[in-house]
Structures are given as C-alpha cells and as structure tokens.
Amino acid sequence: MSITLSELARRVGGDVVGDGSVVLERAAAIGEAREGDLTFLSNPRYEKYLATTAASAVVVDREHATPLPGRALLVAEDAYACFARAIEVLRPGEAMPDPGTDESAVVSDEASLGRGVAIGPNAVVMDGATIGDGVVVDAGAYVGRGVSIGRESIVHANVVLKARCSLGERVVVHSGTVIGTDGFGFALGEAGRDHQKVPQVGTVIVEDDVEIGSNVCIDRATLGETRIGRGTKIDNLVQIGHNVVVGEGAVIVAQVGISGSTRVGSRAVLAGQAGIVGHITIGDDAVVGAQSGVTRSIEPGAVVSGYPARDHRTSMRLLAGLQRLPELFRRVRALERRIGETEEE
C-alpha cells in the first residue's frame, strides 16, 4: 500500500524529521532499499549504510536522529519495534480464510464455534471442541476432542491439537506443529526389552499471546499439565517435553530441546540448539547461549554457555585457552626434548 511518512508516524508512533509528505510503498532492509521504501537502523554495525541507502525514509532511535540530506527519518524510542509495526501497515500478513466453514471441512455437531470463526478446507474439528470468537483454523488443521481455543487465535495449516489441550486468546500456531503428543515416558524392561509405556493422561495449556513456530512438538503431561506462559515466543523445530512449565515472556529459539519436568523462568532466553536436561530450573531472566548443554539448574539472571553450561565469561576464557592448546603442546614437546637432552648429558 502507499502511505505518507506523516500518516505512518501517526499510526505507529514516532516523530518525523524531514519531509513527512514522502510516500512509502514497501519495507526493505537498509542495504537493499530503494526509492519508495521504508527501512530501519537498530544495529550499530549497519550505521555505514545510513549515508548510502536509497530508502525514502529510515526508522531510527533517538541516538541517530541527526537529519540526513534527501532522506526523511522516523524517530522512535525503539526503532526495531516501530519498524515492526510499520511492516504491518505496509505489508499486511497472509490472507486468512473468511469467516465460515469450508464445505470440505469436518466439524462435529458437538463442537462449539464462536462468532466469526473461519474453518479452512479439509480441517477437522472433533467432539467437544470449543472455538472462540474470531478464531482461524486453516486448511488441514486438526482440532481434537475437548480442545479449547481462545478468541482471535490463529491455527495455521496442518497443525495438530490433540485431545483436551487448551490455547488461550490471540495465540498463533504455525504449520506442522503438534501440541499434545504423548510424553516420552517408559518403564524400562530388563536387557532393553519389553519397555512398559507409562500412560500420558495430562494436558497442554498454552496461555494468551503465545506464538509457536513451525514443526514444534509440545508433549502432554504424564499427569497434570505442560504449560506455556503468557507472551512466550517459540521458534521453529523446538521440542518441549512432558510436564515442562515455561514462564511468561520467555524466548525459545530454533532446535532447543527441553526435557521433562523442567521449569523455565519468566523472560528466560534459550538460544538456538540449547539442550536442557529434565527436572531442573532455569531462573527468571536467565540466558542460555546457543548449543549449550544445561545439566543443572541456572540461577535467575545468569548468563551461561558451553557444554556443560557455565558462566558465560568462564566459558569464553576456557574457549580462548582451548585455541592455544596446539601452541602449548608444541612448547611442552620442545621442553621435553630439552630435558631429555640435558639428562643424557
């Protein structure tokens, strides 16, 4: 769509520096933008592009509010968040099905649908499901028996919500995700044979404003509930085991694996490919670095990395030492030779 910078600023917040009548049509990265584009600067490493970008306007923070010749600025307290709001205006998201039930969908007579619900082609809604106002259940999605979905949530194509699971309001679940699979629980038999499955009879509760990426697996609890706290954001290809509890506003990045009965604190960050053993606690506001192996509980606010995960500064010192090992080995061998020669003499 086309919109003036002044009108965009009114809708997304921020102050205009320069020509507010400039017309914007697209959003683009700062190094690729051209005339008619809005771009942004939030990372200092891209400051060099400010002088060369062809964008018609740039979203910046207060630190970079200096006028630029021939280029308008939209100055915001948080440039990245402001740009995100601007993208929603300039490039609306993918079209969702219109309210109503597609003729190819299968919806149980015992399901309850709110006002303005959209059920896409070949979707299935089972007995006892409750779907709130304005919910979208896109093509091929499966909503199991007794599932509850809060208002204005979006269940994208080919999502599976198993029986008795619950989604809060404004939850977004992307394609390929399965919520409510049996937790991985077995009583191991002798000599690795005849493993006895432990029935998984709990549920999964996803609170309001959670977004879950594609191909995520969240296991139902053995007993009780697996819970994802309000506002948490989960990236693609994450595994969350049975009886895990994730606090509010946590961020869980791609390919993280969380073993059963772990507690992840509010606003904790688990970076890509981190592995978390079961029955431990990750404290509020803790940060776990990428590819870390967490084998014990982490204190609130701690920043850890490495395998096994330890204080990030300690891990960096150990890594720096590891880089010096070849040199140290050469020096030790040289010393051994000199000692050997001295002993012979």
C-alpha positions in Angstrom: 0.0 0.0 0.0 1.0 3.7 -0.3 1.1 6.0 2.7 2.9 9.2 3.6 5.5 9.2 6.3 3.5 11.6 8.4 0.4 9.3 8.3 2.6 6.3 9.1 4.1 8.0 12.1 0.6 8.8 13.3 -0.3 5.1 13.1 2.8 3.5 14.5 4.2 6.2 16.8 7.4 8.3 16.4 8.5 11.7 15.3 9.2 12.8 11.7 12.4 14.5 10.9 12.5 15.8 7.3 9.8 15.6 4.7 6.7 14.0 6.1 4.9 14.0 2.7 7.3 11.4 1.2 5.2 8.5 0.0 6.2 5.0 1.2 5.1 1.8 -0.5 7.3 -1.0 0.9 9.5 -2.1 3.8 13.0 -3.2 3.0 16.4 -4.0 4.6 18.7 -1.0 4.8 21.3 -2.4 2.3 18.7 -3.3 -0.3 16.2 -0.5 0.0 15.3 1.8 -2.9 13.1 4.8 -3.5 9.7 4.4 -2.0 11.0 2.0 0.7 11.0 2.4 4.5 14.0 0.8 6.2 15.4 0.9 9.8 18.6 1.1 11.8 18.8 -0.6 15.2 22.1 -2.4 15.0 25.3 -0.3 15.1 27.1 -2.5 12.6 24.7 -1.2 9.9 25.4 2.5 10.6 27.6 2.7 7.5 24.5 2.2 5.3 22.8 5.4 6.6 24.9 7.5 4.2 24.3 5.3 1.1 20.9 3.7 1.5 18.4 4.7 -1.3 15.4 4.3 1.0 13.0 7.2 1.1 12.8 7.1 4.9 14.6 5.4 7.8 13.3 4.4 11.2 16.0 5.3 13.8 16.3 5.7 17.5 17.0 9.0 19.3 20.7 8.4 19.1 20.6 8.6 15.2 18.1 11.4 14.9 20.5 13.7 13.0 18.9 14.9 9.7 20.2 13.2 6.6 20.3 15.1 3.2 17.5 14.0 0.9 16.2 11.4 3.4 13.4 11.6 5.9 13.6 10.0 9.4 11.0 8.4 11.7 12.5 8.7 15.2 11.3 6.2 17.8 12.3 5.1 21.2 12.7 1.5 19.9 13.4 1.6 16.2 13.0 -2.2 15.7 9.6 -2.3 17.4 8.5 0.7 15.5 9.6 -0.8 12.2 7.7 -4.0 13.0 4.5 -2.0 13.4 5.2 -0.2 10.2 5.6 -3.5 8.3 2.1 -4.5 9.5 0.8 -1.3 7.8 2.9 -1.5 4.6 2.8 -5.3 4.1 -0.2 -6.9 5.7 0.2 -10.6 6.5 -1.0 -13.5 4.5 -4.7 -13.7 3.9 -6.7 -15.9 6.2 -9.9 -17.7 5.3 -13.1 -15.7 5.5 -15.4 -16.4 8.4 -17.4 -19.5 7.8 -16.8 -23.3 7.4 -15.4 -24.6 4.1 -17.6 -27.3 2.6 -14.8 -29.8 2.7 -14.1 -29.3 6.5 -15.4 -31.8 9.0 -16.9 -30.2 12.1 -18.6 -32.2 14.8 -22.1 -31.3 15.7 -20.9 -31.4 19.3 -18.3 -28.8 18.8 -19.0 -25.2 19.9 -18.0 -22.4 17.5 -18.0 -18.7 18.4 -18.8 -15.7 16.2 -16.8 -15.1 13.1 -14.9 -18.4 13.2 -13.1 -19.4 10.0 -12.6 -23.2 9.3 -10.5 -23.8 6.2 -10.6 -26.6 3.6 -10.2 -30.2 5.0 -9.9 -29.0 8.6 -11.3 -31.3 11.3 -12.9 -30.2 14.5 -13.8 -33.1 16.8 -16.5 -33.6 19.5 -16.5 -31.2 22.5 -14.0 -28.7 20.9 -14.7 -25.1 21.9 -13.5 -22.4 19.5 -13.7 -18.8 20.5 -14.8 -15.7 18.5 -12.7 -14.8 15.5 -10.5 -17.9 15.6 -9.0 -19.1 12.3 -8.5 -22.9 11.8 -6.7 -23.1 8.5 -6.6 -25.8 5.9 -5.9 -29.4 7.1 -5.6 -28.5 10.7 -6.9 -31.0 13.3 -8.6 -29.9 16.5 -9.1 -32.9 18.8 -11.8 -33.8 21.2 -12.3 -31.4 24.0 -9.7 -28.9 22.7 -10.3 -25.2 23.7 -9.1 -22.3 21.6 -9.4 -18.7 22.8 -10.7 -15.8 20.7 -8.7 -14.4 17.9 -6.2 -17.2 17.8 -4.8 -18.5 14.5 -4.2 -22.2 13.9 -2.3 -22.4 10.6 -2.5 -25.2 8.0 -1.7 -28.7 9.1 -1.4 -28.0 12.8 -2.5 -30.9 15.2 -4.0 -30.1 18.5 -4.6 -33.3 20.4 -7.4 -34.1 22.8 -8.1 -31.8 25.8 -5.3 -29.3 25.0 -6.0 -25.6 25.5 -4.9 -22.5 23.7 -5.5 -19.0 25.2 -6.5 -15.9 23.4 -4.5 -14.4 20.4 -2.3 -17.5 20.2 -0.6 -18.2 16.9 0.4 -21.7 16.0 2.4 -22.2 12.7 2.2 -25.1 10.3 3.3 -28.5 11.1 3.3 -28.1 14.9 1.8 -30.8 17.1 0.6 -29.9 20.6 -0.4 -32.7 23.0 1.6 -35.7 21.7 2.2 -38.3 24.4 5.1 -37.5 26.6 8.1 -39.8 26.3 7.6 -42.0 29.3 8.6 -45.7 29.6 9.4 -48.0 32.5 12.5 -49.7 31.0 12.4 -53.5 30.9 15.4 -55.8 31.6 18.1 -56.0 29.0 16.5 -53.3 26.9 13.3 -55.4 26.2 9.7 -55.1 27.0 9.7 -51.4 27.8 6.4 -50.5 29.5 4.7 -47.4 28.3 3.6 -45.0 31.1 0.2 -43.6 30.1 0.3 -39.9 29.4 -3.1 -38.6 30.6 -2.3 -35.0 31.3 -2.7 -32.0 29.0 -1.0 -28.9 27.5 -2.1 -25.4 28.4 -0.9 -22.5 26.2 -1.6 -19.1 27.7 -2.6 -15.9 26.0 -0.4 -14.1 23.3 1.9 -17.1 22.8 3.4 -17.6 19.3 4.6 -21.1 18.3 6.7 -21.6 15.2 6.5 -24.4 12.6 7.2 -28.1 13.4 7.3 -27.6 17.2 6.4 -30.6 19.4 4.9 -29.9 22.9 4.2 -33.1 24.8 1.2 -33.6 27.1 1.9 -34.1 30.7 2.1 -37.6 32.2 -0.2 -36.3 34.9 -1.3 -32.7 35.4 -0.2 -30.2 32.7 2.6 -29.0 30.4 2.2 -25.2 30.5 3.5 -22.4 28.2 3.3 -19.0 29.9 1.7 -15.8 28.6 3.5 -14.0 25.8 6.2 -16.6 25.3 7.6 -16.9 21.8 8.8 -20.3 20.5 10.8 -20.6 17.2 10.7 -23.5 14.7 11.7 -27.1 15.5 11.6 -26.9 19.3 10.9 -29.9 21.4 9.2 -29.4 24.8 8.8 -32.5 27.0 6.1 -33.6 29.3 5.3 -31.6 32.5 7.6 -28.7 31.4 6.4 -25.3 32.7 7.6 -22.2 30.8 7.0 -18.8 32.5 5.7 -15.6 30.9 7.5 -13.9 28.1 10.2 -16.5 27.6 12.0 -16.8 24.2 12.9 -20.2 23.0 14.9 -20.3 19.7 15.1 -22.9 17.0 16.1 -26.5 17.7 16.0 -26.2 21.5 15.2 -29.4 23.4 13.7 -29.2 26.9 13.4 -32.5 28.8 10.5 -33.4 31.0 9.6 -31.7 34.3 11.9 -28.7 33.7 10.9 -25.2 34.8 11.8 -22.3 32.6 11.5 -18.9 34.2 9.7 -15.8 33.0 11.6 -13.8 30.4 14.3 -16.5 30.1 16.1 -16.8 26.7 17.1 -20.2 25.4 19.3 -19.7 22.3 19.4 -22.0 19.3 20.1 -25.7 19.8 20.5 -25.5 23.5 19.7 -28.8 25.3 18.1 -28.8 28.7 18.1 -31.9 30.9 15.0 -32.8 32.9 13.9 -31.9 36.4 15.9 -28.7 36.7 15.0 -25.0 36.9 16.1 -22.2 34.6 15.6 -19.0 36.6 13.7 -15.8 35.6 15.7 -13.6 33.1 18.4 -16.2 32.6 20.1 -16.5 29.2 21.4 -19.8 27.9 23.8 -19.5 24.9 23.5 -21.3 21.6 24.3 -25.0 21.6 24.8 -25.0 25.4 24.2 -28.2 27.3 22.4 -27.4 30.6 22.9 -30.2 33.2 21.9 -28.3 36.4 19.7 -25.5 37.5 20.5 -21.9 36.4 20.1 -19.0 38.8 17.8 -16.1 37.9 19.5 -13.6 35.7 22.5 -15.7 35.0 24.1 -15.9 31.5 25.6 -19.3 30.7 27.1 -21.0 27.7 29.1 -24.0 26.6 28.9 -27.7 27.5 28.4 -28.3 30.3 26.8 -24.8 30.6 28.7 -22.5 33.0 29.1 -18.8 33.5 29.5 -17.2 30.0 32.7 -15.4 30.9 34.2 -18.5 32.2 33.2 -20.4 29.0 34.8 -17.7 26.9 38.1 -17.9 28.9 38.1 -21.7 28.5 37.4 -21.4 24.8 40.3 -18.9 24.4 42.5 -21.4 26.3 41.4 -24.2 24.0 42.5 -22.2 21.0 46.0 -22.1 22.5 46.3 -25.8 23.1 48.3 -26.6 19.8 50.8 -24.0 20.7 51.1 -25.3 24.3 51.5 -28.8 23.0 54.4 -27.7 20.8 56.1 -25.9 23.7 55.7 -28.9 26.0 57.2 -31.2 23.4 60.1 -28.9 22.9 60.7 -28.7 26.7 60.5 -32.5 27.0 63.2 -32.8 24.3 65.4 -30.3 26.0 65.0 -32.0 29.4 65.8 -35.4 27.7 68.9 -33.9 26.1 70.0 -32.4 29.4 69.6 -35.7 31.2 71.7 -37.6 28.6 74.5 -35.0 29.0 
